[in-house]
Amino acid sequence: MTGLARRLFLPAVLLLALLVASSTSAAGFDHSYRAYDQLLKRHVDGKGWVDYASLAQDRRLASFLETIGGLDAEEVGRWSREQQVALYINAYNAITLQTIVDAMPVASIRDIRPDPWEEAKWLVAGRMVSLNFLEHSRLRKHLKEERVHFVLVCAARGCPRLPNRAAVPTRLDEDLDRWAAAFVGDPARNRVDREGGKVYLSRIFDWYGSDFEGPGGEMGGLTFEGLSPKEAGVLRYIHRFLPTGQRAVLEGGRVTVVYSEYDWSLNSQ
């Protein structure tokens, strides 16, 4: 069976499994994500690069997707906010990994058809959903968690680094802040030019800038001459994640925002 055929067939397999077997008990669900966590540690290095060849041989990825597919939607809806955010982060990243495995060999996720973000459907908590649904409807709109932009990974080198451990509800807030700081402070994705007064930002802040237009914590009073409300909001937001010297550049108020080119090449080792 070709990679494309496997990718199109997998959701149907999971749906059939759901129909013929009892649903996974959400009450007994392992919120530590132990098995998925071990999977990530085995196949993802400290830089977020994935060994897709070895991952393709590991049955634990498909097993994890079967587990989250069999969850009961109503029970998941009664979980805490932290439990739901952790579930949908892990589901999004695991589905992305499986998408690449099923399409191998592939140089970029953008080469995959049908559209892996909108048209491809996967079983999560008892319903067939797309990656876009998990990100935009569940995490951004319903759960209102903008920091997912720093941990949802689209299998591209321009994305945030894929953490080699699972998101878990017990330390979710701390981890989201840590992943935000790692992304903002990664010079391959974002950097502040002190001498030129330019702030080079990932395209993620361009595409989703409206998610960051709030007050931005204690630096809500920062003003930026000549910047759009979206750009100013992003800079206020990332201020707390920057090193002291780079914060000072923003506090000067006269900066120019430049959006960097997005690297869509595969995040493989």
C-alpha positions, 0 to 999 in steps of 0.5 A: 500500500502506498504512503498516500493510500495508508494516510487516506485509509488510516482514519477509516481504520480508526473509525471502524475500530471505534465502532467495533470496540468499546470507547476508551474511558476518558476517566481512566485516560493516562494524562501523563501521556507516558507511552507518547512521551517515550515515543517522542524521546525515542525519535525526536532529538533536543533540536526538535528534529525527527528521525522519521525512518525509525518512527515509521517502524514504531507501532506506538504512534498508531496506538496513541492515535487509536487511543485518542480516537476512542475517547468519549467526546462528552467525557473529554468536554468535562475535563479541565481546561489544562487536560483538554489543551494538553490532549489537543496539542498532543493530538495535533503533533501526533497526527502531523507525525503520522501524516509525514510517516504515511507520505514518506518519502517527502521533502515538505508537508506542503507536497502532500495531497489532499491538503493535510491541514483541512481535507485530511480527517482524523478521529479524535475524541469520537469525531472526524476532525482536521488539523485546522479544526484542532488548532483554530476551533478547539485550541485558539477559539474555544480554549483561547490558548495563544501559546499553542503557536509555540508548540504546534508543529507542522513538520517544517523547520520554520515551525517551533521545535517539536518538544521531545516530550508530551504536553501534560496538564500538571505542568502545562502553564509552565511548559507553554511559557518555556516553549514560548521563550524558546521560540521567541529566543531562537535566532533562527526564527526571531531576533532583535538587531540592536544596532539597526533597530529591527525586529525579525519575526517568524511569519507565525506572528504575521499570520496569527498576529491578532492572537497577540494584540492583548495588553501583553502583561506588565509591558502593556504600556509599551508604545511603538511609533509607526507600527500597526496595532498587530505589530505593536501587540506582538512586540508587547507580547514577546517582550517578557520572553526576550533577554534583557538586552533585547527588551531594552531595544523594544522599550526604546519604542523605535523599531521596525518589524521584518517578517522572515521567510518561512522554511517549509523543508521537513524537520527531519534529522 
